[in-house]
């Protein structure tokens, strides 16, 4: 049984931001995700931000090998992983060096003094041990502990050897932090016992370390000014919740789309950060009839998906920016063939290899325009981890209804970040069954269009009487045969554009997320900046400002009524994690002087940064 | 792959589309097209279940001329489209049409992987040792010294041997035939179609405009008999105008040599017998080139193994047999909590 100080002995906090930081081999992602799971089960709202290096095991002790996991949890609903941590857990000098600048003034610093040895200090670039610098330490509330020694003592009885024993130090740390915030260890104990079921000694050592950390908090006298805290449950809408990352939500949404459409899901994919876990998740769902194909390269992955689509499957490819670049020609072919295809781009820092594990929104123009020829395709963007589920279904619906490839944008922040998610029921989701033609209609040809949607028939190989030839060469509007006729090419180009533009009639009209339809300032965003923008706009409105927010989940075509909505405001700002892409599109579509608020650091926006931009643009 | 028989007996005409064929006069592709259109009815192929899928190049226009399902894709990628299609509908009889540029240059990667995975398709590589559609540049199979618009002083690239690439990739059916040898090409294609798994067929094809007579030494009636070895499973590998030449392993070596029956005490019993299941021998046969050796035509290797598509779909079927997935159950799996 865990015991806690009675409620009145704990200081109640509305919200807390904790950042766990350590070497990439220190298990910080695990520590963070375990704290997250327990916190979710305790009924707090939360948002997380894992931030790790691209190297699997960067050299130990270096600043570029530091791995971080930030969690924001609260007694109210929250939308971001928080701007500045209230609590920093630093497992070594490099972690301290790279993260201390973000810790709030008088923030709580929990530091593993055992790692502050000469070699580590040097690698982190410290000439002197900062833990001996009273002026430095006096800026914070500090719990300085030799976590390594405590861990070794806690697991001594298992005789694992020093190296293995030290692996449990993240669990000792987790135990302490769980205690500080009034959280139980039992969920992590259950998880450890399951994870190390085949290595009972390792399981026992980790549990012992976890409990020792927890007990330390309870029994040791903490430095003055540091107490025990609690964060009461948040009042969230009734329902059953789970934590979900964007990539899991995406994989499950695609699977749900397969059920709702009645189509077999065929995924062609090639491993790429930060998209690979979608492939992993789908590969486990074979019992849903899901077929996954790890192709020889990005191009083969999309080509296999297009081949699958022609055969009557829900053809999908998942990738990141460099993969989209490679797939461009095949996506253009799918546009020419007018076949369904879902391209999921989990964006990361670019150009080129860029910053694979860092988040960015810089594939937007590539998504909207990045193909040879006049090659329009619908572009959708999810705005929260849970929204990836719904936008995956929406991408599939549009793709099969309009016989067009669809690009769905998410990003590394959504992919890896988790949020509590109210679990939807399949019964509440609208099915969109697909039927393939079986009879040869009078005058059949593969480009005979539905007059309303302009979609061509999805005639699939294997159907007697519908034999036809399609390909990347321009086709005659009236027969579907190859045509180099100048007027026909003009007409076909216009038709393909009209088909995609016409989807605007089939998506929700533009409406403010927060605020009125007119005012002084409109903040337009898209994708994962949703939480930060919403909080910033709410705060500005609470301060009496006439600010509204529009958040776009459809970027091509844009939602109907957006131009009119924009016209109702004196000024428009567009916060984006790129050098100005949506702002360019809005300028070209609406001749509006949209001001870009751009952050291209591989890190998500802080609420305060957008607040500042709002204030500056209202001045 | 042998789809169920269609009700009526089809003819060559049933497999010809209404499109005008647009290859140059005298192109070897005409002969290949005619042979396929003649051959498919003889094996009761069902046009509705037959798919021709190509990349880019002269040969890749092929699907437009077949009255089956046809897919003219992008340069080099046909094997990848075919893999996705086959995983979606394994009932389809899929023919990939490619050339030496499409299949071995821009699409070399995909060719290698469709073969090593053993996807149940036929891949016909029309090898004319030149780029035709882009007007005569040298290709990966062009001989050293070939003068072309992009190699005015002669090609300096070493050419590849397509059958060796296929064998190296782990292909389990490798054959070679000639565009105008309908009586040889037809049965070779039938054998490829009957083979489960990936079948690779190199077809020596003439481009009369940019690389005329590149295979003349193999095709001409006079020289041909000495320059060609027609392989037959279980038969001694004998060739030549007089049927007097044969192949044997050079003693104490891993090389073939050409010997003459009746000379130096050589009898027919000394001649190697062709064994389609012998992969090391297939490598030796594939690498033979005139004038030292005859060119081996026919089935070099036929060694079936389970096809990729069947194995993938078996994993899916097994998983489903153990219990169909339920989305609501999936979404509610793991840690959940309820807020009243």
Interface residues (C-beta under 8 A of the other chain):
Chain A: X37 X40 X41 X43 X187 X236 X237 X238 X239 X240 X241 X242 X243 X252 X255 X256 X259 X264 X266 X268 X285 X286 X287 X288 X289 X290 X291 X293 X295 X296 X297 X299 X300 X301 X303 X304 X305 X306 X307 X308 X309 X310 X311 X312 X313 X315 X329 X330 X333 X423 X424 X425 X426 X460 X461 X462 X463 X464 X465 X466 X467 X468 X469 X470 X471 X472 X473 X481 X482
Chain B: X17 X19 X46 X47 X48 X49 X51 X53 X56 X63 X64 X66 X67 X68 X69 X70 X71 X72 X73 X74 X77 X79 X80 X81 X82 X83 X84 X85 X86 X87 X88 X89 X91 X92 X109 X110 X112 X113 X312 X313 X315 X316 X318 X319 X320 X322 X323 X324 X325 X327 X328 X330 X331 X332 X334 X335 X336 X337 X338 X339 X340
